[in-house]
Amino acid sequence: MGCLKKGLLITAACGLLLLCIAGIAKWRWDARFYDGYDPGQPLNAEVRGEEERPGYRRVDVVFDGLPGQRVPTLIAFPPNGEGPFPCAIFLHGIGQKKEFLDDIAAPFVRAGFVLVCSDQYTRGERRIKGEGQLDELLALRRRAALNVIETRRLVDYLLTRPDVDPGRIYLVGASFGAITGSTAAAFEPRIRAAVLTYGGGNLRVLLDSEQAEQELGRWHGLVRELGAFILAPADPVRHVAGIAPRPVLFQNGRHDSVVPAASGQALFDAAREPKEMVWYESDHVGLDREHVFRVLDDAIQWLISVDK
């Protein structure tokens, strides 16, 4: 009996030691999450092409985010004038790519803004193949960090262009772009204001969406907890307060099946003034297309108001 008790104690002690080691390793992993931004690194920017599109001039560029990480980017300029123009950086949703710019450029350039959109890690020209749920979660973790770092490097690049006004750079993030864009705006003081469209925070609430439950079925609870654990440093409620005192507009759907309304409210609550929330009687912005252009127009009108 004594040997058994001793064995159990040793096993428990070993288990506790392993948990401590794992906890320290995770803490160190998380502490380095946003490391890597260096404005002193060369951008190695290259214009790959330029063409006239209906209503705007489209420029295709690529630059270095982290060393060796090329970031393909599209820029839509108003067709008339040489600038410098105000500029909106658009961070696209989780399933989109930089060419989404062509779907939304027209209203921005009509309002006098340059619109910029890059391929995020794992999308468009940067697409990679995952092997399973864990690989996808790890890639999403990396993408969340790179979105912040590469947005800051994009600002570095935009400041090299005489046709962009350096004091009038804004951020518009949609869905995943809003979730990561809130942190990018918090970390990057050269962003004058931000619009966060159908984003949210508090990862357990965010990952408890109707869509996640439908797609994952009986694995939903496990993936939710694993996702909240792995993606913890990317939870925007940790950082969104850093946008203040710059203004931020939150746009969310009351019936959102992808980003629950409670998650959108959590992100808004974590932000500081000046902030504004607009609720729409809609599902997620990409799923409820009748609201897309209304939401977009509201965002542009708000940008015009803060750009004065």
N, C-alpha and C positions, 0 to 999 in steps of 0.2 A: 504493500500500500504506500509505504514511504517513497519507494522508487517511482511509483506512478505519479504521486504528487509532485515529486521533484522534476519528473519529465514534463509534466504539464506546465510547471512554473517556468522551466527553461524554454519550452515552446512559446508560452505567452510572452516571455521577455524578448525572444527572437522576433516574434511578430510585431511587438511594440517598437523594437529597434528598426525593423524594416519600414514600418509606417513613418517613423521619424525621419529616416533617410529619404524616403519617397517625398515626404512633406517638404524637406529642405530642398531637394532637387526641383520640385515643382515651384517653390518660392523663387529659386534662382532662375529657373526657366521663365517664369512670369516677369521677374524684375528686368529682364533684358528684352522684353517683348517689343518695345518701340525703339530699340537701339538701332543706330545705323545712319540716321539722317546727318549729312555733313555738307553744308553749303559750300565748303571749300573744294569738294570733289568736282572735277571737270564734268560738264553736262554732255559733252560730245554730241551736241544736238545736230540733227541733219534734217533738212527739208527734203522729203522724198517725192513731193509732187504738189501741184496746185491746179485747180480747175474752177471754172465758173459753173455754179449750180443755179437753178431757178431761185432767184431772190437772195443769193449769198455767194461769197467766194470761199471755197473750201481748200484748206491747206493741210497736207499730210506731213507730220513731223515725227521724229523719234528722238528720245533723249535717254540718258542714263539716270535711273533712280538710284538704287544701290550700284556699286561698281559691277559692271557686267550684266546688269538687269536692264535691258532695253525696254522702253515704255512707248509703244506705238500710240499716237495721239492725232485726233482730228480737230481742226479749228475752223469755225464758221465766222467769217467777217461780213459786216454790212457791205453791200455792193458799192456804196458811194462814200467818198471821203477817205482821208488817210489816217484819221484818228489824231491823238490816241483815244481809243474807245474804252468805256467800262467793259468789264469782262466777267462772265459767269462760268465758273468751273462746274461741270455737271458730273456727279458720281452716279453711275448707272446702277441698276438693280442686279440681283444675284445671277440672273440668267441672260443678261444682255451683254452687248459689246459696244465698242466705240462707234460703230455705224448707226447706233440709235440716235446719234446726233442729227442725222438726216431727217428723222421723223419729227424732231422738235425744234430745229434751228430757226425756221421761218418766223415764229412770233418773237423770238429773242432778237434777231437781227432787225426786224421791223421796229423794235423798241430801242434800237441803237446799241445793243450789247454784242460783244464777241461771245461766242459759246465754244467751250472746250470740253472734249470728252476723250478719255484714254481707255485702252484695253486694260482691265484689271487682271491681276494674276489669276490664271486658269481660264481666262475668257479670250475670245477672238484669236489673235495671233499668238497669244500666250497660253493657249489651251493645253492642259496636260491630262493624262489618263490616270484615274484613281483605280485602286484595286478593291475597295470596299468602304464600309461606313467609317471605319477609323481613319483610313487614308483621306477620305473626303473631309472629315472633321479637322485633321491636321492641316490639310490644304486650305480650308476655310480660315483656320487660325492664322496661317501665314498670310493669306490674302487680306485679312482684317488689319494686320500690322502694316503690310505694304501699302494699303490704301492711304494710310496716314502719312507714311514716309514719302510716298510718291506724289501725293498731293502737295506736300511742301516743296519737293523738287520741281514740280510743275510750276509752282509760284516762282521759284528761282528762274526757270526758263522764261516765263512770261515777262519777267522784269528785264530780260535782255531784248525785248521787242519794243521798238519805238511806237508801234501802232496800238499798244495796250497801255492804258493809264495805270501806273503803279499804285495809285492811291484809291483805285475803284475796282478792286478785285473781290468778287463775291463767290460764295459756294452754294450750289443747289444739289442736294442729295436725295435720291429716291429709293425707298425701301432699304436694301442692304447699303446703298450709297448714303442714305440718311443716318443709318446706324453707325457706320464708320466715319461718315462726314462730320458728325457732331464732334468726334474726337479730333479729327483733322483741323476743324475750325478752332477748337479749343487750344490746340498746340501751335497753330500758325497765326501769329498776331497780324500778319499782313492781309489776312482775309477780313474784309470790312464788315460783313454781315453774312448770315447764313439762312437758308430755307431748308428745313428738314421735312421731307414729304413722305408720309406714311412709314416713318421709322418708329423704333421703340427701344426700350431698355428693360432692365431686370431680366436676365437671360432665362430664368426658369419660367417666368410668365410669358416671355416672348416665344419660347420653344414649346409652350403648351397650347399652341394654336390649333384650330379646327383642322387646317390642312395637314399639319404635322401628325395629328392623331389619325387622320384618314390614311395617310401614306405609310405610316410606320406600324399601325395596328398594335399588336401586343408588345412590340419592341419600343413603343412610344415612350413609356416611362423611363426605360433604361437609357435610350438615346438622349432624352431630355436632360437627365442627370449627368451623363457623360459629356454632353455638349456644354452644359453650364460649367462643368469642371474644367474642361480643356480650353474653352473660350473665355474663361473668367476675366483675364486682363483686358479683353476687348469690350466688356460690358460698358456701354456709353454712359450709364448713370454715374460711373466713376469720374468722368472727365467733363461732361457737358457744362458744368458750372463755370469752367474756364473760358467759355466764349464771352461772358460778361466782362466789361460793360458794353460790348458790341451787341447789336440787336439780333434776335433770332425769331423766325416764324416757324411754328410747328403746324403741319397739316396732317390730319388723320381721319380715318373712316370709322364711324361708330359700329359698322357691321363687318369689319375687316377679318377675314378668315385666315390671313397669313400673319399679320402683326396685330395681335389682340388689342382692343381699345385700352385695356388696362396697362398694356406695355407702353403704348403711346403716352398715356397719362403719366406713367412712372418716369419717362424720359423728360417730359415737360416739368414735372414736379422737381426733378433734380437740377434743372437749369435755374439760373438767376435772372433777375430783371436786367435789362428790358427784354421781355419775351411776350409772344402772342400765340394763342392757339386757335385754329379754325377747325371745327369738326364738320365732316361731310356725311350725309346719310348714304353711305356707299360701302361696298366691299373694298378689297385692296385695289389701289389705283390702277394697276395693270389689268385687273380682272373686270373692272367696272368701267368700261371704256367711255361710257357717256359722260363720266366725270373727269376724264383725263385732261381735256382741254380747258374745262372750267378751273380745275386745280392748277394747271399750268398758267393760265391767264392770271389767276389770283396771285401766284408766286411772282410773276413778272411785274404786275402792278405794285406789289409790295416792294420789290427791288427798286422800281422807279421812285417810289416814295422815299426810300432811305438813301437813294443816290443823289437827291437834290442838295 
